[in-house]
Amino acid sequence: MSICSQEKKNLVEDLGLFFQARHKFPPLAARIYSILVLTSHDGYTFEDLMEITQNSKSSVSTNLNLLVSLKFVEYYTKTGNRKRYFRSNGSYVKNMLVERMESVSNELKMVDKVNTFNRINNPEKYEQKGYNGTVFQSYLASEKENLEQAIQKINVYQINN
């Protein structure tokens, strides 16, 4: 079984490298997830994924279990068929936005603490460099607001579809 065109194969590899760096996935988990994100099928069987990735049963199993446990991948069965079909859980974009929002929120809290500390304890430094901290704080607040709006739009879309 082939995953299709050379263009798709290249994108699977590029996306795999991205997932590997972004989520600290092992290379095979990143490649499997890329395949599932880009597929037009409603899932692949375990055997399909072994054939597509050209990897052993234990390697594919280990990496699929990792992706399932991290909730990046889900599986389902078809009536009368014992095989499990694996697919992306469909929430990748929302999950990434929520993850980014948590990161921005934490960074915003830290920047606020640093700015407050410097304003009180290092007034000279704050007078000289405080503007940088407030610009960054303003940027983070805007980014957080944009993320919240995007997540809200996705939530509304998911409710209506």
Backbone as ProteinMPNN parsed JSONL, in Angstrom:
{"seq_chain_A": "MSICSQEKKNLVEDLGLFFQARHKFPPLAARIYSILVLTSHDGYTFEDLMEITQNSKSSVSTNLNLLVSLKFVEYYTKTGNRKRYFRSNGSYVKNMLVERMESVSNELKMVDKVNTFNRINNPEKYEQKGYNGTVFQSYLASEKENLEQAIQKINVYQINN", "coords_chain_A": {"N_chain_A": [[0.859, -1.183, 0.0], [0.577, 2.145, -0.842], [1.202, 5.547, 0.12], [0.582, 7.421, -1.674], [1.098, 10.14, -3.872], [4.319, 11.556, -4.797], [4.561, 14.119, -3.866], [2.876, 14.075, -1.609], [4.232, 12.2, -0.077], [6.587, 13.614, 0.441], [5.514, 15.726, 1.927], [4.556, 14.305, 4.136], [6.99, 13.536, 5.273], [8.133, 16.082, 5.841], [6.187, 17.17, 7.575], [6.327, 15.234, 9.526], [8.911, 15.678, 10.554], [8.462, 18.188, 11.638], [6.495, 17.575, 13.644], [8.031, 15.899, 15.177], [9.977, 17.626, 16.222], [8.347, 19.582, 17.444], [6.645, 18.208, 19.255], [8.291, 16.443, 20.463], [8.272, 13.819, 19.569], [9.121, 10.401, 18.863], [10.818, 9.476, 15.791], [9.282, 7.601, 14.195], [6.705, 7.7, 15.349], [6.064, 10.341, 14.789], [6.002, 10.241, 11.992], [3.917, 8.397, 11.555], [1.781, 9.821, 12.699], [1.729, 12.025, 10.975], [0.975, 10.774, 8.584], [-1.607, 9.979, 9.283], [-2.832, 12.451, 9.741], [-2.813, 13.552, 7.203], [-4.281, 11.848, 5.607], [-6.882, 10.835, 3.339], [-8.5, 8.836, 3.898], [-10.73, 7.214, 6.25], [-9.242, 6.333, 8.343], [-6.606, 3.997, 9.113], [-5.715, 0.561, 9.165], [-3.845, -1.365, 11.561], [-2.137, -3.09, 10.209], [-2.041, -1.848, 7.705], [-0.622, 0.469, 8.392], [1.798, -0.644, 9.164], [2.683, -1.597, 6.698], [2.768, 0.767, 5.132], [4.658, 2.347, 6.524], [6.77, 0.644, 6.534], [7.821, -0.685, 8.747], [8.493, -2.679, 11.699], [6.208, -4.861, 13.474], [6.293, -4.534, 16.294], [7.509, -2.009, 16.54], [5.698, -0.269, 15.237], [3.454, -0.748, 16.806], [4.296, 0.135, 19.379], [4.7, 2.881, 18.885], [2.173, 3.699, 17.947], [0.659, 3.185, 20.251], [1.784, 5.102, 21.944], [0.935, 7.491, 20.668], [-1.837, 7.187, 20.894], [-2.123, 7.155, 23.688], [-1.352, 9.75, 24.27], [-3.409, 11.082, 23.207], [-3.434, 11.98, 20.573], [-4.107, 10.352, 18.573], [-6.846, 8.279, 17.731], [-8.832, 5.279, 17.874], [-11.113, 3.084, 16.193], [-13.614, 0.552, 15.706], [-15.152, -1.49, 13.189], [-18.424, -2.723, 12.682], [-18.725, -6.2, 12.863], [-16.134, -6.596, 12.151], [-13.009, -7.233, 13.41], [-10.768, -5.713, 13.362], [-8.839, -2.839, 14.297], [-9.167, 0.555, 13.474], [-7.16, 3.269, 12.89], [-6.966, 6.777, 13.421], [-6.365, 10.297, 13.118], [-7.198, 12.3, 15.914], [-8.629, 14.518, 15.23], [-8.637, 16.963, 16.495], [-6.393, 18.489, 16.317], [-5.633, 21.194, 15.583], [-7.103, 22.778, 17.394], [-6.098, 21.75, 19.82], [-3.403, 22.534, 19.616], [-3.685, 25.303, 19.648], [-4.786, 25.685, 22.205], [-2.685, 24.683, 23.748], [-0.693, 26.534, 23.06], [-1.901, 28.854, 24.06], [-1.872, 28.355, 26.814], [0.865, 28.401, 27.238], [1.469, 31.071, 26.504], [-0.073, 32.407, 28.425], [1.246, 31.654, 30.803], [3.758, 32.789, 30.301], [3.038, 35.461, 30.169], [2.272, 35.948, 32.816], [4.78, 35.678, 34.063], [6.253, 37.766, 32.846], [4.807, 39.934, 33.772], [5.348, 39.724, 36.522], [8.13, 40.184, 36.504], [8.233, 42.779, 35.404], [6.799, 44.21, 37.389], [8.423, 43.718, 39.626], [10.845, 44.971, 38.801], [9.944, 47.609, 38.456], [9.412, 48.343, 41.099], [11.697, 47.56, 42.626], [13.962, 48.133, 41.124], [14.041, 50.876, 40.064], [15.56, 52.629, 38.452], [16.586, 50.99, 36.421], [14.174, 50.144, 35.387], [13.139, 52.523, 34.406], [14.938, 52.957, 32.357], [14.85, 50.603, 30.77], [12.331, 49.563, 30.969], [10.322, 49.954, 29.143], [10.659, 48.045, 27.126], [9.834, 45.697, 28.42], [7.128, 46.277, 28.908], [6.163, 46.555, 26.315], [6.507, 43.965, 25.375], [4.825, 42.629, 27.154], [2.363, 43.705, 26.406], [2.221, 42.736, 23.792], [2.055, 39.943, 24.309], [-0.391, 39.857, 25.678], [-2.146, 40.615, 23.621], [-1.723, 38.487, 21.863], [-2.707, 36.378, 23.419], [-5.402, 37.093, 23.564], [-6.12, 36.886, 20.833], [-5.728, 34.12, 20.488], [-7.672, 33.111, 22.248], [-9.996, 33.981, 20.931], [-9.808, 32.559, 18.524], [-9.975, 29.907, 19.455], [-12.523, 29.974, 20.528], [-14.042, 30.338, 18.169], [-13.54, 27.902, 16.908], [-14.742, 26.182, 18.762], [-17.446, 26.958, 18.508], [-17.871, 26.225, 15.849], [-17.501, 23.439, 16.055], [-19.663, 22.76, 17.663], [-21.809, 23.378, 15.994], [-21.512, 21.606, 13.907]], "CA_chain_A": [[0.0, 0.0, 0.0], [1.337, 3.386, -0.945], [0.456, 6.689, 0.656], [0.158, 8.235, -2.803], [2.029, 10.883, -4.713], [5.609, 11.968, -4.243], [4.289, 15.358, -3.125], [2.338, 13.697, -0.308], [5.323, 11.552, 0.662], [7.472, 14.69, 0.909], [4.813, 16.45, 2.983], [4.562, 13.423, 5.311], [8.324, 13.646, 5.884], [8.281, 17.438, 6.388], [5.295, 17.276, 8.724], [6.899, 14.346, 10.536], [10.026, 16.392, 11.2], [7.852, 19.243, 12.447], [5.905, 16.953, 14.836], [9.144, 15.368, 15.974], [10.566, 18.756, 16.944], [7.326, 20.295, 18.23], [6.073, 17.392, 20.325], [9.331, 15.528, 20.951], [7.893, 12.464, 19.194], [10.11, 9.585, 18.144], [10.613, 9.646, 14.346], [8.2, 6.794, 13.648], [5.43, 8.25, 15.838], [5.835, 11.571, 14.027], [5.632, 9.863, 10.636], [2.571, 7.802, 11.615], [0.822, 10.895, 12.927], [1.662, 12.788, 9.725], [0.187, 9.976, 7.643], [-3.01, 10.027, 9.71], [-3.33, 13.819, 9.559], [-2.932, 13.869, 5.778], [-5.026, 10.849, 4.85], [-8.272, 11.064, 2.947], [-9.223, 7.674, 4.422], [-11.251, 7.412, 7.606], [-8.416, 5.547, 9.246], [-5.812, 2.895, 8.595], [-5.538, -0.559, 10.087], [-2.486, -1.571, 12.053], [-1.376, -3.717, 9.121], [-1.804, -0.797, 6.708], [0.445, 1.358, 8.879], [3.061, -1.398, 9.08], [3.077, -1.642, 5.294], [3.087, 2.123, 4.674], [5.892, 2.838, 7.15], [7.822, -0.348, 6.342], [8.418, -0.934, 10.053], [8.086, -3.92, 12.354], [4.978, -4.884, 14.264], [6.532, -3.969, 17.627], [7.787, -0.571, 16.414], [4.442, 0.419, 14.924], [2.599, -0.879, 17.988], [4.816, 1.026, 20.424], [4.473, 4.281, 18.518], [0.722, 3.936, 17.936], [0.224, 3.255, 21.652], [2.195, 6.412, 22.433], [0.041, 8.505, 20.091], [-3.166, 7.003, 21.489], [-2.066, 7.575, 25.095], [-1.246, 11.217, 24.286], [-4.671, 11.561, 22.625], [-3.258, 12.521, 19.231], [-4.705, 9.373, 17.683], [-7.905, 7.456, 18.308], [-9.157, 4.149, 17.008], [-12.495, 2.612, 16.227], [-13.812, -0.725, 15.024], [-16.337, -1.565, 12.336], [-19.284, -3.847, 13.028], [-18.4, -7.442, 12.176], [-14.71, -6.605, 11.802], [-12.265, -7.107, 14.662], [-9.623, -4.823, 13.186], [-8.932, -1.459, 14.766], [-8.809, 1.56, 12.489], [-6.551, 4.406, 13.576], [-7.111, 8.06, 12.746], [-6.073, 11.492, 13.918], [-8.403, 12.57, 16.699], [-9.363, 15.621, 14.623], [-8.592, 18.182, 17.303], [-5.011, 18.96, 16.328], [-5.521, 22.66, 15.568], [-7.598, 23.29, 18.676], [-5.139, 21.361, 20.859], [-2.208, 23.364, 19.495], [-4.045, 26.647, 20.097], [-4.918, 25.64, 23.664], [-1.321, 24.537, 24.276], [-0.016, 27.828, 22.887], [-2.514, 29.816, 24.97], [-1.344, 28.068, 28.143], [2.248, 28.883, 27.241], [1.416, 32.545, 26.495], [-0.592, 32.833, 29.737], [2.336, 31.506, 31.777], [4.777, 33.786, 30.006], [2.449, 36.749, 30.528], [2.379, 36.06, 34.277], [6.191, 35.909, 34.396], [6.634, 39.116, 32.407], [4.167, 40.851, 34.716], [6.122, 39.669, 37.765], [9.427, 40.845, 36.268], [7.979, 44.216, 35.267], [6.424, 44.732, 38.706], [9.626, 43.695, 40.472], [11.778, 46.01, 38.357], [9.355, 48.914, 38.706], [9.509, 48.618, 42.529], [13.025, 47.335, 43.192], [15.012, 48.658, 40.253], [13.377, 51.953, 39.316], [16.427, 53.192, 37.403], [16.582, 50.022, 35.323], [12.84, 50.155, 34.793], [13.029, 53.765, 33.635], [15.76, 52.835, 31.157], [14.509, 49.453, 29.932], [10.984, 49.091, 31.277], [9.479, 50.025, 27.958], [10.759, 46.743, 26.456], [8.985, 44.749, 29.144], [5.706, 46.59, 28.713], [5.84, 46.24, 24.915], [6.396, 42.508, 25.307], [3.622, 42.273, 27.903], [1.241, 44.081, 25.549], [2.216, 41.756, 22.694], [1.555, 38.669, 24.83], [-1.819, 40.02, 25.97], [-2.833, 40.58, 22.327], [-1.647, 37.115, 21.357], [-3.634, 35.58, 24.221], [-6.759, 37.452, 23.127], [-6.314, 36.272, 19.515], [-5.859, 32.683, 20.695], [-8.986, 32.873, 22.855], [-11.006, 34.175, 19.884], [-9.704, 31.438, 17.585], [-10.496, 28.716, 20.136], [-13.982, 30.159, 20.608], [-14.586, 30.082, 16.832], [-13.489, 26.442, 16.696], [-15.778, 25.589, 19.621], [-18.743, 27.236, 17.884], [-17.923, 25.39, 14.653], [-17.681, 22.05, 16.468], [-21.028, 22.607, 18.174], [-22.748, 23.481, 14.874], [-21.287, 20.559, 12.887]], "C_chain_A": [[0.898, 1.236, 0.0], [0.507, 4.519, -0.352], [0.16, 7.706, -0.426], [1.316, 8.908, -3.509], [3.339, 11.203, -3.99], [5.447, 13.241, -3.423], [3.785, 15.038, -1.713], [3.41, 13.032, 0.544], [6.276, 12.602, 1.238], [6.82, 15.46, 2.059], [4.755, 15.613, 4.268], [5.906, 13.537, 6.026], [8.529, 15.015, 6.525], [7.435, 17.617, 7.65], [5.798, 16.404, 9.864], [8.044, 15.007, 11.288], [9.507, 17.51, 12.096], [7.286, 18.661, 13.743], [6.987, 16.41, 15.761], [9.764, 16.479, 16.817], [9.563, 19.388, 17.898], [6.872, 19.51, 19.446], [7.059, 16.409, 20.929], [8.938, 14.068, 20.7], [9.098, 11.71, 18.662], [9.815, 9.697, 16.639], [9.436, 8.846, 13.779], [6.829, 7.299, 14.108], [5.08, 9.508, 15.049], [5.383, 11.245, 12.607], [4.224, 9.262, 10.599], [1.523, 8.901, 11.791], [0.653, 11.745, 11.672], [0.79, 12.068, 8.7], [-1.301, 10.085, 7.992], [-3.624, 11.411, 9.551], [-3.627, 14.096, 8.082], [-3.808, 12.9, 4.987], [-6.436, 11.3, 4.487], [-9.143, 9.89, 3.4], [-9.75, 7.998, 5.817], [-10.5, 6.515, 8.581], [-7.686, 4.441, 8.52], [-5.768, 1.792, 9.631], [-4.083, -0.596, 10.524], [-1.604, -2.126, 10.931], [-1.068, -2.709, 8.012], [-0.631, 0.083, 7.128], [1.795, 0.656, 8.882], [3.588, -1.386, 7.647], [3.519, -0.265, 4.789], [4.436, 2.583, 5.223], [7.065, 1.894, 6.953], [8.575, -0.603, 7.641], [7.814, -2.183, 10.677], [6.814, -3.737, 13.167], [5.193, -4.212, 15.622], [6.792, -2.464, 17.566], [6.512, 0.217, 16.153], [3.524, 0.393, 16.141], [3.017, 0.089, 19.087], [4.48, 2.481, 20.121], [2.993, 4.63, 18.414], [0.194, 4.053, 19.36], [0.605, 4.594, 22.278], [1.231, 7.492, 21.945], [-1.372, 8.406, 20.661], [-3.164, 7.507, 22.927], [-1.966, 9.093, 25.234], [-2.467, 11.892, 23.665], [-4.501, 12.305, 21.292], [-3.973, 11.635, 18.217], [-5.786, 8.627, 18.444], [-8.124, 6.27, 17.378], [-10.61, 3.777, 17.187], [-12.53, 1.25, 15.538], [-15.074, -0.635, 14.184], [-17.119, -2.817, 12.722], [-18.924, -5.069, 12.181], [-16.941, -7.571, 11.782], [-13.923, -6.353, 13.078], [-11.088, -6.128, 14.561], [-9.905, -3.444, 13.773], [-8.464, -0.545, 13.641], [-8.339, 2.805, 13.241], [-6.706, 5.657, 12.731], [-6.68, 9.172, 13.704], [-7.338, 11.833, 14.677], [-9.167, 13.797, 16.213], [-9.305, 16.933, 15.37], [-7.206, 18.816, 17.309], [-4.92, 20.478, 16.434], [-5.972, 23.241, 16.905], [-6.618, 22.965, 19.796], [-3.885, 22.235, 20.816], [-2.485, 24.794, 19.957], [-4.172, 26.706, 21.614], [-3.538, 25.533, 24.307], [-0.566, 25.865, 24.191], [-0.579, 28.868, 23.856], [-2.009, 29.6, 26.401], [0.082, 28.597, 28.276], [2.288, 30.412, 27.309], [0.929, 33.055, 27.848], [0.49, 32.754, 30.802], [3.428, 32.551, 31.562], [4.297, 35.185, 30.391], [2.54, 36.986, 32.035], [3.821, 36.362, 34.691], [6.63, 37.319, 34.026], [6.033, 40.153, 33.345], [4.941, 40.885, 36.03], [7.455, 40.411, 37.62], [9.227, 42.355, 36.165], [7.643, 44.861, 36.613], [7.639, 44.79, 39.623], [10.575, 44.826, 40.086], [11.235, 47.413, 38.604], [9.544, 49.313, 40.175], [10.95, 48.592, 43.026], [14.181, 47.883, 42.364], [14.459, 49.816, 39.413], [14.237, 52.554, 38.21], [16.429, 52.292, 36.178], [15.231, 50.051, 34.609], [12.641, 51.403, 33.94], [13.776, 53.651, 32.308], [15.252, 51.75, 30.201], [13.09, 48.948, 30.125], [10.058, 49.068, 30.085], [9.489, 48.693, 27.207], [9.826, 45.725, 27.11], [7.511, 45.016, 28.933], [5.268, 46.329, 27.272], [5.623, 44.736, 24.773], [5.12, 42.035, 26.014], [2.373, 42.582, 27.069], [1.102, 43.114, 24.379], [1.616, 40.435, 23.16], [0.057, 38.744, 25.132], [-2.636, 39.98, 24.676], [-2.843, 39.172, 21.749], [-2.63, 36.218, 22.11], [-5.076, 35.843, 23.788], [-7.076, 36.829, 21.766], [-6.508, 34.76, 19.629], [-7.225, 32.333, 21.278], [-10.093, 32.985, 21.807], [-10.998, 33.004, 18.895], [-10.273, 30.159, 18.19], [-12.015, 28.795, 20.233], [-14.642, 29.873, 19.259], [-14.602, 28.585, 16.53], [-14.558, 25.744, 17.515], [-17.163, 25.765, 19.007], [-18.915, 26.346, 16.648], [-18.196, 23.932, 15.023], [-19.09, 21.789, 16.992], [-22.028, 22.559, 17.018], [-22.579, 22.395, 13.822], [-21.241, 19.203, 13.466]], "O_chain_A": [[1.857, 1.327, 0.766], [-0.722, 4.462, -0.324], [-0.441, 8.744, -0.151], [2.375, 8.314, -3.713], [3.443, 11.129, -2.766], [6.117, 13.421, -2.406], [4.217, 15.657, -0.74], [3.487, 13.272, 1.749], [6.716, 12.49, 2.382], [7.48, 15.805, 3.04], [4.89, 16.155, 5.365], [5.95, 13.625, 7.253], [9.047, 15.101, 7.638], [7.905, 18.144, 8.658], [5.709, 16.786, 11.031], [8.134, 14.908, 12.512], [10.043, 17.752, 13.178], [7.558, 19.183, 14.825], [6.858, 16.463, 16.984], [10.042, 16.281, 18.0], [9.902, 19.695, 19.041], [6.728, 20.064, 20.536], [6.701, 15.629, 21.812], [9.231, 13.191, 21.511], [9.999, 12.31, 18.075], [8.68, 9.983, 16.256], [8.673, 9.368, 12.966], [5.888, 7.318, 13.315], [3.922, 9.711, 14.684], [4.484, 11.897, 12.075], [3.432, 9.583, 9.712], [0.499, 8.904, 11.108], [-0.466, 12.143, 11.346], [-0.035, 12.69, 8.03], [-2.144, 10.261, 7.112], [-4.814, 11.529, 9.257], [-4.586, 14.797, 7.758], [-4.049, 13.124, 3.801], [-7.085, 12.04, 5.225], [-10.369, 9.942, 3.3], [-9.284, 8.928, 6.475], [-11.083, 6.002, 9.537], [-8.1, 4.003, 7.447], [-5.783, 2.056, 10.833], [-3.216, 0.051, 9.936], [-0.473, -1.682, 10.736], [0.027, -2.713, 7.449], [0.242, 0.401, 6.32], [2.824, 1.284, 8.632], [4.78, -1.191, 7.412], [4.531, -0.152, 4.097], [5.256, 3.138, 4.491], [8.216, 2.272, 7.17], [9.801, -0.722, 7.649], [6.772, -2.677, 10.246], [6.408, -2.623, 13.496], [4.365, -3.41, 16.053], [6.347, -1.723, 18.443], [6.276, 1.251, 16.777], [2.89, 1.397, 16.467], [2.177, 0.785, 19.658], [4.029, 3.219, 20.996], [2.597, 5.744, 18.757], [-0.629, 4.922, 19.647], [-0.165, 5.158, 23.055], [0.767, 8.314, 22.735], [-2.027, 9.424, 20.884], [-4.089, 8.204, 23.344], [-2.448, 9.657, 26.216], [-2.547, 13.119, 23.606], [-5.321, 13.15, 20.934], [-4.39, 12.092, 17.152], [-5.663, 8.376, 19.643], [-7.657, 6.263, 16.239], [-11.246, 4.108, 18.188], [-11.576, 0.859, 14.866], [-15.95, 0.191, 14.438], [-16.531, -3.848, 13.049], [-18.829, -4.989, 10.956], [-16.553, -8.55, 11.145], [-14.153, -5.352, 13.756], [-10.489, -5.765, 15.573], [-11.034, -2.952, 13.754], [-7.489, -0.837, 12.949], [-9.036, 3.32, 14.115], [-6.596, 5.621, 11.506], [-6.642, 8.997, 14.922], [-8.439, 11.675, 14.148], [-10.246, 14.091, 16.728], [-9.874, 17.925, 14.915], [-6.881, 19.593, 18.206], [-4.202, 20.994, 17.291], [-5.296, 24.096, 17.477], [-6.336, 23.82, 20.635], [-3.364, 22.629, 21.86], [-1.632, 25.426, 20.58], [-3.72, 27.665, 22.24], [-3.254, 26.211, 25.295], [0.114, 26.265, 25.136], [0.172, 29.67, 24.411], [-1.748, 30.567, 27.117], [0.452, 29.17, 29.301], [3.057, 30.979, 28.085], [1.464, 34.036, 28.365], [0.64, 33.67, 31.611], [3.955, 33.122, 32.517], [5.079, 35.997, 30.886], [2.849, 38.093, 32.477], [4.058, 37.198, 35.563], [7.304, 37.989, 34.809], [6.685, 41.144, 33.674], [5.166, 41.958, 36.589], [7.854, 41.167, 38.505], [9.973, 43.123, 36.773], [8.149, 45.937, 36.933], [7.86, 45.785, 40.313], [11.054, 45.557, 40.952], [12.002, 48.318, 38.932], [9.806, 50.479, 40.472], [11.379, 49.486, 43.756], [15.279, 48.07, 42.89], [14.419, 49.731, 38.186], [13.726, 52.944, 37.16], [16.292, 52.758, 35.046], [15.162, 49.99, 33.382], [12.039, 51.336, 32.868], [13.333, 54.162, 31.28], [15.225, 51.944, 28.985], [12.698, 47.975, 29.482], [9.126, 48.267, 30.02], [8.452, 48.256, 26.707], [9.119, 44.986, 26.425], [6.724, 44.079, 28.795], [4.129, 45.927, 27.033], [4.672, 44.294, 24.128], [4.425, 41.145, 25.523], [1.432, 41.788, 27.043], [-0.008, 42.722, 24.018], [0.76, 39.869, 22.479], [-0.677, 37.792, 24.867], [-3.707, 39.374, 24.642], [-3.853, 38.721, 21.209], [-3.309, 35.391, 21.501], [-5.872, 34.912, 23.664], [-8.171, 36.304, 21.565], [-7.356, 34.187, 18.944], [-7.859, 31.369, 20.849], [-11.022, 32.178, 21.796], [-12.053, 32.521, 18.484], [-10.976, 29.411, 17.511], [-12.708, 27.796, 20.042], [-15.692, 29.232, 19.211], [-15.565, 28.069, 15.963], [-15.212, 24.821, 17.03], [-17.961, 24.828, 18.99], [-19.987, 25.782, 16.433], [-19.015, 23.267, 14.389], [-19.643, 20.71, 16.78], [-22.987, 21.788, 17.058], [-23.418, 22.271, 12.93], [-21.06, 18.227, 12.738]]}, "name": "protein", "num_of_chains": 1, "seq": "MSICSQEKKNLVEDLGLFFQARHKFPPLAARIYSILVLTSHDGYTFEDLMEITQNSKSSVSTNLNLLVSLKFVEYYTKTGNRKRYFRSNGSYVKNMLVERMESVSNELKMVDKVNTFNRINNPEKYEQKGYNGTVFQSYLASEKENLEQAIQKINVYQINN"}
